[in-house]
Amino acid sequence: MTTTITRAMLSEAAARRTGLSKADTAAIGEAMFAMMGEALMAGENVKLTAFGSLQVRSRAERLGRNPRTGTEHRISPRQTVVFTPSAQLREALDQSRPAVSAGQVRQPA
């Protein structure tokens, strides 16, 4: 089962760790997300050291298929945001999960 972390949960955890109020940490978080969104909309990359980077990429027009009906349709070109984890985050993720050998299936936790 996957757990989702929300902005409210992040604000609450930040408040506990820093001793600031939840309102203050929520305001700081909202300001950070707004600034990151503005930077991405301006075509800038957002780099979060030791976490990863966000960048806008252009997706070309392509032919898509409805998996239920099989009908084809054109998907218009668009801009999308791509997250690339940092080497430190990738390494931490690799260390947090047991290695799986080829042919083995990991049992759900």
N, C-alpha and C positions, 0 to 999 in steps of 0.2 A: 504494500500500500504506500502511495506517495503522499508526503505531507507538503502542503503549500504554506510558504511563509508570506504573510501579508505586510503591508506598510505599517499597520497598527502593531503587529507583532514586533517588527523591527524597531519601531519607536519605543515600545515598552521595554524591550531588551536594552536599547541604548540608554534609556532613562535609568534602568537598574545599574548598568555598568558605569555610568558617568556621574550619577547623583543629580542630574538635571531633571526638570519636570518632564512628564510625557508631552505636554503641550510644546515645550521648547524643542525637544528632540524631534517631534512631529514637524514643527515649523522648519527646522534645519533640513530634515529629510525632504520635505516638499520643495524647499528652495533648491536643493541639490538636484533633484529629479527634473525640476523645471529648467535649470541651467543646462543640464545634459541634453534635454529635449531641444532646447533652443540651439545649442551648438550643433546637434545632428541635423536640424532643419536648415541650418546655415551651411551644411556640407562639411562641417569639421568632424574630425575623429575625436572620440572621448577615450582617454587612456587613464585607467585606474591602476596605479602601480601595485603589483603583487596580486592583482585580481584578474584584470583582462582589459580588452579594449572593445569599443563599439564603433562601428563605421557604417556609413550609408553606401550601399551598392546598388547599381542599376540592374534590373532584371529585364532581359529582352522579351519581346512578344514570343509566345510559344503556343503550341497546340496542346490542349488538355483533353482529358477524357473523363466522363462521368463514370465512376467505377460501378455504379448500380445499373445504369442503362447502356453504357458503352458508347453513348453519343459523344462526338468530338465537338470542341468549341475552342475559340481563340481566347487565350489569356492575355490581356493587354499588358504592355510594358509598365513597369512600376519601380519605385524605389523601395528598398527594404533595409532594415538594420540587421547587421551581422555582429554577433558576439564572438570574440576570439579569446579563450582563456589564456592567462599568463602561464609561463613555464612553471612558476611556483604553485599556482592553483592546480595545474595538471598533475604535478608531482604529488601534491597533497592528496588529490583525489585518488591517484594510483595507490598511495600508501594506506588510504582509509578502507580499501576493499581488498579482500583476498584475491590473489592471482588465480585465474582460471586457465587450466591447460586446454589445448585444442581438443575438441570432442567432448569435453565435460560441460554439463549444464549446471549453472549456479541455481541453487534452490532459493526461492523467495524468502525473505526474512520475516 
